[in-house]
């Protein structure tokens, strides 16, 4: 694997003080540890089943929230807000990404658990996924907040302070398309184009829309993945309970998410790094007027005519 990586285009982030290196594989940048997971495991060995539900996203776009909601929806007949596994296990450990732990995904299949999570671009999904009838839920987010969130997440992982990791350098790198599983716009467009070719099998959720009206979007999500709420459940407040259970306020205050950690591809990840702010517009604390103008122009060029809005 190390020999293969040496043949790929590579980029070491200047703002990371040499601690963060990406390699490009099939048009997408990813850290070396993810490249190994993608090429050795997910693409070659995973066999999708017709009832699988893939939770797909680019990093830092609402992945944690989508996982939590889907988990609560699917397991609601076994657990409620008082005994949910989400109270003692982070969503990312309970439902690991396919490229991180394909064995767990296969074990979940054997137990009739339908959820599979991944950051893989659509073009890199296992062939068994794109040729099956399994459902795909894709969440995306305002690109400006993604830039800020991506910066802080990667900075926290490599233990650098804001003072030692210039945001401006990270911003310009992101605009070049260099981020984990980036370019971000290509990640989104891959799934968007697939949704036009496979209507009814891919659900697009916008993070900001989910925050604005969680009730209707959670019900849509549940119906799409095959676990619709009954009228009795709605009257009993089950939907509201799931929304409250999976809220940022609730999850971020759980002890497991404040102090715990888990092992992913030989890297220890602190759970707290997945629960920073979850606020809209945090980018305004970091962007200059020139940055805003640059990224607005970039996204107009990339997304013009697609019908999707990322600003």
C-alpha positions in Angstrom: 0.0 0.0 0.0 2.8 2.4 0.8 4.3 1.8 -2.7 0.9 2.6 -4.3 0.5 5.8 -2.3 3.9 6.9 -3.5 2.7 6.9 -7.1 -0.3 9.2 -6.4 -0.4 13.0 -6.5 0.2 14.2 -2.9 -0.2 17.5 -1.0 1.0 18.4 2.4 -0.9 21.2 4.0 1.3 24.2 4.8 -1.1 25.3 7.6 -0.8 21.9 9.3 3.0 22.3 9.8 3.5 19.2 7.8 1.2 17.0 9.9 -1.5 16.6 7.3 -0.9 15.0 3.9 -3.5 14.1 1.3 -3.2 11.9 -1.8 -5.4 12.0 -4.8 -7.2 8.9 -5.9 -9.6 8.8 -8.8 -10.0 12.5 -8.8 -10.6 12.9 -5.0 -8.2 13.9 -2.2 -8.1 11.9 0.9 -5.7 11.3 3.8 -3.4 8.3 3.5 -5.3 6.3 6.1 -8.6 6.7 4.3 -7.0 5.8 0.9 -6.0 2.4 2.4 -9.6 1.9 3.6 -11.0 2.8 0.2 -8.8 0.8 -2.0 -8.2 -2.3 0.1 -11.6 -2.8 1.8 -14.7 -0.9 0.7 -14.4 -1.1 -3.1 -13.2 -4.7 -3.3 -15.1 -6.6 -0.7 -18.4 -5.1 0.3 -21.5 -6.6 -1.2 -24.6 -4.4 -0.9 -28.0 -5.9 -0.1 -31.3 -4.6 -1.6 -32.5 -3.4 1.9 -29.3 -1.5 2.7 -29.6 2.2 3.5 -26.5 4.2 2.8 -26.0 7.4 4.8 -23.6 9.4 2.6 -21.9 12.7 3.1 -18.8 14.7 2.6 -17.1 15.3 6.0 -18.4 18.1 8.2 -21.8 18.5 6.5 -24.1 17.0 9.2 -22.8 13.4 9.2 -23.1 13.0 13.0 -26.6 14.3 13.1 -27.8 12.1 10.2 -26.3 9.0 11.7 -28.0 9.7 15.1 -31.4 10.4 13.5 -31.3 7.3 11.3 -30.1 5.1 14.2 -32.9 6.4 16.4 -35.5 5.9 13.7 -34.5 2.3 12.8 -34.1 1.2 16.4 -37.1 2.9 18.0 -39.0 -0.3 18.5 -36.1 -1.6 20.7 -35.0 1.6 22.3 -36.4 5.0 23.3 -34.9 8.2 24.6 -34.3 6.7 28.0 -32.2 3.6 27.0 -31.0 4.4 23.5 -27.4 3.3 22.7 -26.8 6.9 21.6 -26.7 7.7 25.3 -23.6 5.7 25.9 -22.0 5.3 22.4 -21.0 8.0 20.0 -22.9 7.7 16.6 -19.5 7.2 14.8 -18.5 4.3 17.0 -22.0 2.7 16.9 -22.1 3.1 13.1 -18.6 3.2 11.7 -18.0 4.3 8.1 -17.7 1.6 5.5 -14.2 2.7 4.5 -13.1 2.6 8.2 -14.7 -0.7 9.2 -16.3 -2.8 6.4 -16.4 -5.8 8.7 -18.9 -4.0 11.0 -21.1 -3.2 8.0 -21.1 -6.8 7.0 -21.9 -7.9 10.5 -24.8 -5.4 10.6 -26.1 -6.9 7.4 -26.1 -10.4 9.0 -28.2 -9.0 11.9 -30.7 -7.4 9.5 -29.5 -3.9 10.5 -29.8 -1.9 7.3 -27.7 1.2 7.9 -24.3 1.8 6.2 -22.4 5.1 6.6 -19.7 6.4 4.2 -17.9 9.5 3.1 -17.1 7.9 -0.3 -17.8 9.9 -3.4 -20.5 8.3 -5.5 -17.9 7.3 -8.1 -16.0 5.4 -5.5 -18.9 3.5 -4.0 -18.6 -0.3 -4.3 -20.1 -1.4 -7.6 -22.6 -3.6 -5.7 -24.1 -0.4 -4.3 -24.7 1.5 -7.5 -26.1 -1.6 -9.3 -28.5 -2.5 -6.4 -31.8 -1.0 -5.4 -30.6 0.1 -2.0 -31.5 3.5 -0.8 -29.0 6.4 -0.4 -29.5 9.4 1.8 -27.1 12.3 1.1 -26.7 15.3 3.4 -24.9 18.5 2.3 -24.3 22.0 3.8 -23.5 25.6 3.1 -19.9 25.5 1.8 -18.7 28.4 3.9 -19.6 26.6 7.2 -18.1 23.4 5.8 -14.8 25.2 5.2 -14.7 26.5 8.8 -15.8 23.2 10.3 -13.3 21.2 8.3 -10.5 23.5 9.4 -11.3 23.1 13.1 -11.8 19.4 12.9 -8.5 18.7 11.1 -6.7 21.2 13.3 -8.0 19.5 16.5 -7.0 16.1 15.2 -3.4 17.2 14.7 -3.3 19.1 17.9 -2.6 22.6 16.6 -3.9 25.9 18.1 -5.7 28.5 15.9 -2.7 30.7 16.3 -0.4 28.0 14.9 -2.7 27.0 12.0 -3.5 30.0 9.7 -7.1 29.8 8.6 -6.4 31.8 5.5 -4.1 29.0 4.2 -6.7 26.3 5.0 -9.3 28.4 3.1 -7.2 28.7 0.0 -6.4 25.0 0.1 -10.1 24.1 0.3 -10.8 26.4 -2.7 -8.3 24.3 -4.6 -10.5 21.3 -3.9 -8.1 19.9 -1.3 -10.0 18.5 1.7 -10.8 15.0 2.9 -12.9 13.4 0.0 -12.8 16.7 -1.8 -13.3 18.7 -4.0 -16.5 19.3 -2.0 -18.5 20.4 -5.0 -17.5 17.3 -7.0 -18.6 15.1 -4.1 -22.0 16.7 -4.1 -22.4 16.8 -7.9 -21.6 13.1 -8.1 -24.6 12.2 -5.9 -26.8 14.9 -7.4 -26.3 13.6 -11.0 -26.9 10.0 -9.8 -30.2 11.1 -8.2 -31.4 12.4 -11.5 -30.5 9.1 -13.1 -31.9 7.0 -10.2 -35.0 8.9 -9.0 -36.6 7.5 -5.9 -33.4 5.9 -4.6 -31.5 8.9 -3.5 -32.8 11.4 -1.0 -31.0 14.8 -0.7 -31.1 16.6 2.7 -29.8 20.0 3.2 -28.4 20.5 6.7 -29.9 24.0 7.0 -33.3 22.8 6.0 -33.2 20.0 8.5 -32.4 22.5 11.2 -35.1 24.9 10.1 -37.9 22.2 10.0 -36.7 19.0 11.7 -40.2 17.6 12.1 -41.1 17.3 8.5 -37.6 16.3 7.4 -37.3 13.6 10.0 -40.6 12.2 8.9 -39.5 12.3 5.3 -36.3 10.5 6.2 -38.1 7.8 8.1 -40.5 7.1 5.3 -37.7 7.1 2.6 -35.6 4.5 4.5 -38.6 2.3 5.0 -39.4 3.0 8.7 -42.3 5.5 8.5 -44.0 6.8 11.7 -47.5 5.6 12.3 -50.2 8.1 13.2 -50.2 6.6 16.8 -46.5 7.3 17.0 -46.8 10.8 15.9 -49.6 11.5 18.4 -47.5 10.0 21.1 -44.7 12.4 20.4 -42.2 9.8 19.1 -40.9 12.1 16.4 -40.3 14.9 18.8 -38.6 12.5 21.2 -36.2 11.4 18.5 -35.4 15.0 17.5 -34.7 15.9 21.1 -32.6 12.8 21.7 -30.5 13.5 18.6 -30.2 17.3 19.1 -26.8 18.8 19.3 -27.6 20.2 22.8 -28.4 16.7 24.1 -25.7 14.7 22.4 -22.9 17.2 23.0 -23.7 17.2 26.8 -23.4 13.4 27.1 -20.4 12.2 29.0 -19.4 9.8 26.2 -19.2 12.6 23.7 -17.4 15.0 26.0 -14.6 12.6 27.2 -14.7 9.4 25.1 -12.7 8.4 22.0 -12.6 5.6 19.5 -10.1 4.0 17.2 -10.5 4.5 13.5 -7.9 3.2 11.0 -5.3 3.1 13.7 -6.0 6.7 14.7 -7.6 7.6 18.1 -10.3 10.2 17.5 -11.7 12.1 20.4 -15.5 12.2 20.4 -15.7 15.8 21.4 -14.2 16.9 18.1 -17.5 15.9 16.4 -19.5 18.3 18.6 -18.0 21.8 18.2 -20.8 24.3 17.5 -23.4 23.0 14.9 -24.4 26.7 14.3 -25.2 28.3 10.9 -23.1 31.3 9.9 -20.0 30.5 12.0 -18.0 31.1 8.9 -18.5 34.9 9.4 -16.1 34.7 12.3 -13.3 33.7 10.0 -14.0 34.9 6.4 -12.7 38.3 5.2 -14.8 40.1 2.5 -12.2 38.9 -0.1 -12.7 35.3 1.0 -16.5 35.5 0.8 -16.2 37.0 -2.7 -13.8 34.4 -3.9 -15.8 31.4 -2.7 -19.1 32.8 -3.9 -17.6 33.2 -7.4 -16.1 29.7 -7.2 -19.3 28.0 -6.3 -21.3 29.9 -8.9 -18.9 28.6 -11.5 -19.1 25.0 -10.2 -22.8 24.8 -9.4 -24.4 27.1 -12.0 -27.2 25.3 -13.7 -27.4 22.4 -11.3 -30.3 23.6 -9.2 -28.3 23.2 -6.0 -27.3 26.1 -3.7 -24.2 25.8 -1.5 -23.8 29.4 -0.3 
